[in-house]
Amino acid sequence: MSTETPKKPVLKAVPGAARPSKEQAMEAVRTLIAWAGDNPNREGLKDTPKRVVNAYQEWFKGYDEDPEEILSRVFEDVSGYDDMVILREIDVESHCEHHIAPFIGKAYVAYLPTEKVVGISKIVKVVEVFAKRLQTQETMTAQIAKAIDDGLKPRGTAIMIDAKHECMTTRGVHHPDVSTITTQFTGEFKTNPALQERFIRMIGRSA
């Protein structure tokens, strides 16, 4: 009898339902091309459905990744370090759930460790996991903070994301220079405004 611990299932794109096949996804792309007014069977477009589906696999791979597992390997020897751990200018490449249009920017993450820290690449990976899903920037900001709080149990977490949304720059109001800033503070960052200001100053932003 195997004693191996079963691997935790990853989040499915459609909870409780089977994911469509690759061919079904490609057929959906062909339908959209035809709806746009072009011929999906012409030379320049006949391989586009396959390319789009492959791109979707990369853009939305976060559905198959588990942030809890990413943060599970921690280091408990911090030699008394109890100040901020900050990562600046993490690239964010995501898609909004309203138009499936890209939004691109930077994330800034800080946490106040208790008795354990995690490799800095793991924090970047957690940001990527939530970025590679469909959601709003506000939701993503909150999700990253919660994942760090749940995984590391820090004294507090601070998140800032600054991104430009192509649903505003290439359609709708057409304002290419507008960026959206979202923040989430938990624990000591939430209760101590001076700590919030220090975080904002240290990441190089105006208070």
C-alpha positions as CSV (number, residue, x, y, z in Angstrom):
1,M,0.0,0.0,0.0
2,S,1.4,3.4,-1.0
3,T,2.1,5.9,1.8
4,E,2.8,8.7,-0.6
5,T,0.8,11.9,0.2
6,P,-1.6,12.6,-2.7
7,K,-0.8,15.8,-4.5
8,K,-3.2,18.6,-4.0
9,P,-5.4,19.1,-7.1
10,V,-4.8,22.4,-8.9
11,L,-7.5,24.9,-9.6
12,K,-9.6,24.0,-12.7
13,A,-10.7,26.6,-15.2
14,V,-14.3,25.4,-14.9
15,P,-14.9,24.0,-11.4
16,G,-16.9,20.8,-11.5
17,A,-16.8,20.5,-15.4
18,A,-14.4,19.1,-17.9
19,R,-12.2,21.5,-19.7
20,P,-13.0,21.7,-23.5
21,S,-10.6,19.9,-25.9
22,K,-8.0,21.7,-27.8
23,E,-10.0,21.2,-31.0
24,Q,-13.1,22.6,-29.4
25,A,-11.1,25.7,-28.4
26,M,-9.7,26.1,-31.9
27,E,-13.2,25.9,-33.4
28,A,-14.2,28.7,-31.0
29,V,-11.4,30.8,-32.4
30,R,-12.5,30.1,-35.9
31,T,-16.0,31.2,-35.0
32,L,-14.7,34.5,-33.6
33,I,-12.6,35.1,-36.7
34,A,-15.7,34.5,-38.9
35,W,-17.8,36.8,-36.6
36,A,-15.2,39.5,-37.0
37,G,-15.8,39.4,-40.8
38,D,-12.8,37.4,-42.1
39,N,-12.4,33.9,-43.5
40,P,-10.8,31.5,-41.0
41,N,-9.8,29.2,-43.8
42,R,-7.7,31.7,-45.8
43,E,-3.9,31.2,-46.0
44,G,-3.0,33.8,-43.4
45,L,-5.5,32.7,-40.8
46,K,-5.7,28.9,-41.2
47,D,-3.1,28.3,-38.4
48,T,-4.2,31.2,-36.2
49,P,-6.6,29.1,-34.1
50,K,-3.8,26.8,-33.1
51,R,-1.5,29.7,-32.3
52,V,-4.2,31.4,-30.2
53,V,-4.9,28.2,-28.2
54,N,-1.2,27.8,-27.6
55,A,-0.9,31.4,-26.5
56,Y,-3.9,30.9,-24.1
57,Q,-2.0,28.0,-22.5
58,E,0.8,30.3,-21.7
59,W,-1.2,33.4,-20.8
60,F,-3.5,31.4,-18.4
61,K,-1.2,28.8,-17.0
62,G,-1.9,30.1,-13.5
63,Y,-5.0,28.0,-13.3
64,D,-2.8,24.9,-13.2
65,E,-0.5,26.2,-10.4
66,D,-1.0,26.3,-6.7
67,P,0.4,29.3,-4.7
68,E,0.1,27.3,-1.4
69,E,2.5,24.7,-2.8
70,I,4.9,27.4,-4.1
71,L,5.1,29.0,-0.6
72,S,5.4,25.7,1.3
73,R,9.2,25.5,1.4
74,V,10.4,28.1,3.9
75,F,13.5,28.9,5.8
76,E,13.2,29.1,9.6
77,D,16.7,30.4,10.4
78,V,16.3,34.2,10.0
79,S,18.9,35.1,12.7
80,G,16.5,37.5,14.4
81,Y,15.7,39.5,11.2
82,D,12.3,41.1,11.7
83,D,12.2,44.0,9.3
84,M,10.6,44.3,5.8
85,V,11.4,42.0,3.0
86,I,10.6,44.0,-0.2
87,L,10.6,43.0,-3.8
88,R,10.3,45.9,-6.3
89,E,9.2,46.1,-9.9
90,I,8.0,42.5,-10.5
91,D,6.7,42.3,-14.0
92,V,2.9,41.8,-14.3
93,E,1.4,40.6,-17.5
94,S,-2.2,39.7,-17.1
95,H,-5.7,39.8,-18.8
96,C,-8.8,41.4,-17.4
97,E,-11.9,39.3,-17.0
98,H,-14.2,41.9,-18.6
99,H,-12.6,42.0,-22.1
100,I,-9.8,39.5,-22.0
101,A,-7.6,42.4,-22.8
102,P,-4.0,42.6,-21.5
103,F,-3.0,44.8,-18.6
104,I,0.7,45.2,-18.1
105,G,2.7,46.8,-15.2
106,K,4.7,46.3,-12.1
107,A,4.0,44.7,-8.7
108,Y,5.7,45.7,-5.4
109,V,5.5,43.2,-2.5
110,A,6.6,43.4,1.1
111,Y,6.1,41.3,4.2
112,L,7.2,41.4,7.8
113,P,8.5,37.9,8.7
114,T,7.8,36.2,11.9
115,E,9.9,33.0,12.3
116,K,10.2,32.1,8.6
117,V,11.0,33.5,5.2
118,V,10.7,32.1,1.7
119,G,13.0,32.3,-1.3
120,I,12.5,35.6,-3.1
121,S,11.8,33.8,-6.4
122,K,8.8,32.2,-4.7
123,I,7.2,35.6,-4.2
124,V,7.7,36.4,-7.8
125,K,6.1,33.1,-8.8
126,V,3.1,33.8,-6.6
127,V,2.6,37.1,-8.4
128,E,2.9,35.3,-11.8
129,V,0.3,32.6,-10.7
130,F,-2.4,35.1,-10.1
131,A,-1.4,37.3,-13.1
132,K,-1.8,34.2,-15.4
133,R,-5.6,34.0,-14.7
134,L,-8.6,36.1,-15.7
135,Q,-9.5,38.6,-13.0
136,T,-9.5,42.3,-12.1
137,Q,-6.4,44.1,-10.9
138,E,-8.2,44.7,-7.6
139,T,-8.9,41.0,-7.1
140,M,-5.3,40.0,-8.1
141,T,-3.9,42.4,-5.5
142,A,-6.0,41.0,-2.8
143,Q,-5.3,37.4,-3.8
144,I,-1.5,37.9,-3.7
145,A,-1.7,39.4,-0.2
146,K,-3.9,36.5,1.1
147,A,-1.6,33.9,-0.4
148,I,1.4,35.4,1.4
149,D,-0.5,35.8,4.6
150,D,-1.8,32.2,4.5
151,G,1.5,30.7,3.4
152,L,4.0,32.6,5.6
153,K,1.9,33.9,8.5
154,P,3.8,37.2,8.5
155,R,3.1,40.1,10.9
156,G,1.9,42.0,7.8
157,T,1.9,42.2,4.0
158,A,1.9,45.1,1.6
159,I,1.1,44.9,-2.1
160,M,1.1,47.6,-4.7
161,I,0.3,47.0,-8.4
162,D,0.6,49.8,-11.1
163,A,-0.6,48.7,-14.5
164,K,-2.0,50.0,-17.8
165,H,-5.1,48.3,-19.2
166,E,-5.5,47.9,-22.9
167,C,-9.3,47.8,-22.5
168,M,-8.8,51.5,-21.9
169,T,-5.9,52.2,-24.2
170,T,-7.1,50.4,-27.4
171,R,-10.9,50.6,-27.0
172,G,-13.5,52.4,-25.1
173,V,-12.2,55.8,-23.8
174,H,-8.8,55.5,-25.6
175,H,-6.6,57.0,-22.9
176,P,-3.2,55.4,-23.3
177,D,-1.4,57.2,-20.5
178,V,-3.8,56.3,-17.7
179,S,-2.5,53.7,-15.2
180,T,-4.3,51.9,-12.4
181,I,-2.8,51.6,-8.9
182,T,-4.1,49.2,-6.4
183,T,-2.9,48.5,-2.9
184,Q,-3.6,45.9,-0.2
185,F,-2.2,46.1,3.4
186,T,-2.7,43.5,6.1
187,G,-1.5,43.1,9.7
188,E,0.9,45.7,10.9
189,F,0.9,47.4,7.5
190,K,-2.8,47.9,7.8
191,T,-2.8,49.2,11.4
192,N,0.4,51.4,11.2
193,P,0.2,54.3,8.6
194,A,3.9,55.1,9.2
195,L,4.8,51.6,8.1
196,Q,2.7,52.0,5.0
197,E,4.4,55.3,4.2
198,R,7.8,53.7,4.7
199,F,6.9,50.9,2.3
200,I,5.8,53.4,-0.3
201,R,8.9,55.5,0.1
202,M,11.2,52.5,-0.1
203,I,9.7,51.2,-3.3
204,G,10.4,54.6,-4.8
205,R,6.8,55.9,-5.0
206,S,5.3,59.2,-3.9
207,A,3.4,59.0,-0.6
